[in-house]
Amino acid sequence: MVHLYENNSISPSLFPSPARVAFIVFFSLFSPLHKKKRGNMSTATQTKKYSKAFRSRATMIEMLGDRGYVLPNDTPRPASLDEFKHNLTLSTTNEILYDSCTLVGQHKDNGPSDIIVVFFDGEEKINTIKIRGYWMKAAEQNARSMIIVHVGHVNPAARKFAVELARNEEKPIKTQFFDQDDVVINITKHELVPTHEPLTQAQADEVLANHNVQLAQLPRILLRDPQVQYFGLERGRVVKITRSSETAGQYVTYRQVV
């Protein structure tokens, strides 16, 4: 008869009893050291959550400004993460007050006829019910368009419903979605990204006339390009792109949004 422990030189002590295993598991989960470690991880996660919300909201404020929208003077504009936590989180639970993060902008040239609302959503999923809720809030502001900055997943049905609401006969409101991770940093401020400047229709017509070309002859930039998304451009718009070169200095190209 072969004895497992003797022939394999394995001590029975290496195989703890069920009671010993239960004790080890209990101690590892509920010891003060483990609780402290879990608490530190939770704090780090919460800080990261605050930082993303703060930075993405700052990017959206810059985005609205670059699109020509002006925010009311009483709009909260925290200059630091601590100020953000003080003004836009609930002190009792430390939860972010996403509703209070909402931004409402009025275009400096078009006035009350061109209002945009930016909503911030911290839920894991966004469905058609939430889209309708945001649409109703934007309609109350007489908005022409709205942006939803989301942490979680936007399901296809919700995106389709947003397209339908843009065609609503009573109150058409165009919706644009941004994943929070995509707007934590303002891509237009990156030193390696060339300057993109959307042209007005008059400016575009002048450029085409000066170069004796048609719009269709210009190089293309896709509608899904991050820069096009940032400025909220539509097909047919013209973008002036200025690049820096060590040898040629600055050179300019023009592209049509397709």
N, C-alpha and C positions, 0 to 999 in steps of 0.2 A: 504494500500500500504506500502510495506516495504522499508525503506530508507537504503541504503547500509552503508553509513557513520555513521548514528546515531546508528543503531542496532549493528554494529560491532566495534563501538568506534574507527574508523579509520579516521584520518583527511584527507581532500582532499589535503592538502599540501604535503602529502606523495606521491602523484602521480603527478610528475612534468609535466608541459605542454611540447609538442613536441619541442618548442623553447628552453625551459630550458634544455631538454635532449641534444639537438644539441650543446648548449653552453658548457655543461659539457664534452661531448665527444671531442669537439674541443680544449678545454683548456687542457684536460688530454693528448692529443696527441702532441700538439704544444707549450705547455708552456716551458720556458727555463729549469725548473727543470726536466721535462720529457726528454727533449733533452739531458741534461747532463747525466741522468741515462742511456739512450740508448747508449750514447757515451761511457760510462764506460763499459757497457756490450760488446760493439763492440771491445773495446781495450782488454778486458780480453779474448775474443774469439780469437782475432788475436794473442795475446801472446801465447795462448795454441796451436794454429796452428803452430807458429814458433817453439815452444818447441818440438812438436812432430816431425817436419821435422828435426830439429837439432839432436835430440836424436836417431831417426831411422837411420839417415845417419851415425852417429857415430857407431851405432851397426853394420851397414853393412861394415864399414871399418874394424872393429874388426873381423867380420865374414870372410871377404876375407883373412885377415891375418891368421886366424885359419885354413883356407882351403889351405894355402900355396901360396897365391897370393901376389904379390908385386905391389904397386901403384907407378906411376911416382912421382918424387920428387916435381913436380910443382902442384900436386893435392891439391886443397884447403882443409885444415883440421882445421876448426875453433875449437878453444879450449873452447869457451864460446858461450852462446846464443847471446850476443851482437856482438861478432865477426861474427857469422853466419848471423845475420841480416845485418851487414855492408857489407859482401862479397857476400852473396847469395840471396839478395832480391833487388828489384827495388826501388830505393829511391823515385821516383815520385809517385808510386802507392802502395808501401809496399808489392807488390806481391812477392811470392817466385819464384826464378829463377830455376825451376825444371830441366831444361836442363843443367844448370851449375852445378847441384848437381851430375850429372852422374859420375860414377866411372868406370875406366878401369884398370883391373889388369892382370898381366902376371904371370903364375906359376913359382915359383923359380926353380923348377926341370925340368919341361917340356919345358920351354922357349916359343918362339913365336907360337909354335904349340898348346898352351893351354892358350887362352885369354878369360876372362870373362868380361861382361859389366853389370853394375847395373844402371837401369833407375828408376827415381822417378816420379810418376804420381799423379798430384793433382786434376784430373777431377773427376766428380761424377760417370762416367761410362767409362768402357774400352770395346771397341768393336773390331771386326776383323781388321778394318782399322788401328786402333792405334797399334795393335799387329804387323801388317805388317810393319808399319813405324819403330817400334823398331827393328824388325828383319832386316830391310834394314840398319839401323844405325849400328847394331851389325855386320852385314856382312862386312860393310866398315872397321871395325876394325879387320876383319879376326877372329872373336870370335868363340869359340866352344860352349859357353853357355851364357845365359843372365838371369838376375834376374829383375823382375819388382816389385817395392815396390809401392803399390797403396793405395790411400785414399778412392776411390769410389769402386763401385761394378764391378767385372769382370763377364760378362755374360757367360753362358755355351758355346755359339757359339765361343766366343773368346778363351776360354780355349781349346776347341776342335781344333781350328785353330792352336793354339800354338803347340799342339801335332803333327799335320800334318807338321808343319814347321821343327820339329825335325827330320822328315823323308825325308826332301827335298833332292832330289838327287844332286842338284847343290851346296847348302850350308846348310847342316843340322845344326841347332842351337837349343840346348835344352833350354827350358824356365822354370823358377821357379817363382812362385808368392808368395809374402808376403804381407799380410795386414799391413799397417803402424802401427796399434795399437799393432800388435803382435811382433814388433821389436823395440818398444820404449825402452824396457829394454832388455839387453842381458841376456837371460835365463841361459847361461853357467856360468855366474858370480854370480848367486844366491847362497847364503851360504847353502841353504837346498837341492840344486840339486847336486847329486853325479857327480864326474868328468867322462865325456865320452871322450874316446880317440879312434878315428878310426885307425884301424891297416892296414898297407900295406899288399899286398898279401903275401909277404915273411914272415912278422911278424905273420900273421894269420896261415900260413902253419906250422910255428914253434910251435905255441901254440897248434894246433891240434895234431901235432906229439908228443909233450911233454906230453899231457894228453891222448894220444891214443884214440881219438874220431874223428868222422866224423863231417863235417859242419852241417849236418842235425840233429845231436844230441845236438847241442847247444840250450840253451833257445832262445826265439825269441824277437825281438824288431821290432815294426811295421814301415813301410815306412813313415807313417804319423806322427810318433812320433816327437815332436818339436826338440829334439836333432838331430835326423836323418835328419830332414829338414834343421836345422842350418848348418850342415856339408855337405849337398848336397849328401848324400850317396845313393847308389843304392842297389837293392836286391843282396844278396850274400856277402856283406861286413860284416866284423866282428868288433864289438865295444868292447873295454875294459872299464869296469865300475868299478870305485874305490869308495867305500863307507867308511865313517868314523863311528866308533862305540866307545862309551865310555868304553865298556867292552872288545871288541875284537880288538880295534885299527882300522886298515885299513884292509879291505878284498876286493878281486878282483873277479869279475865275467866276463864272456864273453857272448856276445849275437850275433846272426846272424840277419841281416836285412832281413825282409820278406815283 
